[in-house]
Amino acid sequence: MIKLDAATVLLQWGTGGLFFLWFTTRRYEIGRGYGWLIRITYLLIAAGGIAAALATDVLPVREAAAAAVVLVSLATMMRRNPRLDIVAPVFGLVGVVAGALDAASGAGDVTVSLLRAVVGTFFLGAVSDAMLLGHWYLVQPGLPRRILNELVVVVRWLLPVEVAVMLLPTGMIAVLGGSVDDGWNGTLGWFWLACAVTTAVLIEVTIRALKERSYSAVMAATGLMYLAILTAFGTDLVARAVLA
């Protein structure tokens, strides 16, 4: 089995969020304040991962990587160069891999653990940044809608990959079939499936909303992504908790 560790999850979230900061600002179209907002948000999340590790079980490589994420994010905050934003998530990914290797209890679990950790990192980061980016349109209303739409489309492509890695053995098929006990008479398995389906629906509705010409469509899309964060985290964390 593959254990679920809060420190790794928080580092995943911070790493993914910072990666998609680089992804959305690489063309220099978004104001500098957006970079400050995202860096502060995710360096605090990465720092929370360090705190969680200190309270439970320290994994030196992971915590060193998380510390590097915090320090590099602080350093890049002082510079107007979005290209440097790729550095922090590179460090973070090293820590995520270390956490995934530690979480795998047997040789057969290593590949599955790595896939779930890496895919989850980008999936959680993309869906979170889509919501935060949508809010930034209130500050910078002239921002091209294409940037938000591009990020939501990334979430659309990541979702089936996220679901697929959760189905790898031993995966959620075993939970839905009853061979793995979720402790709730199968309820959590069906809840996970509902989260995955609902996330897909919310993404499609968001993409359709962004095709509307009115400015309110961006705000509607942001609200939909709020809901998608809840269901996306359910898709990732419920599966990992049940299978831990």
Summary of the structure (lengths in Angstrom):
residues: 244
radius of gyration: 18.0
end to end distance: 5.8
largest distance: 53.4
contacts: 878
relative contact order: 0.14
helix: 80%
strand: 1%
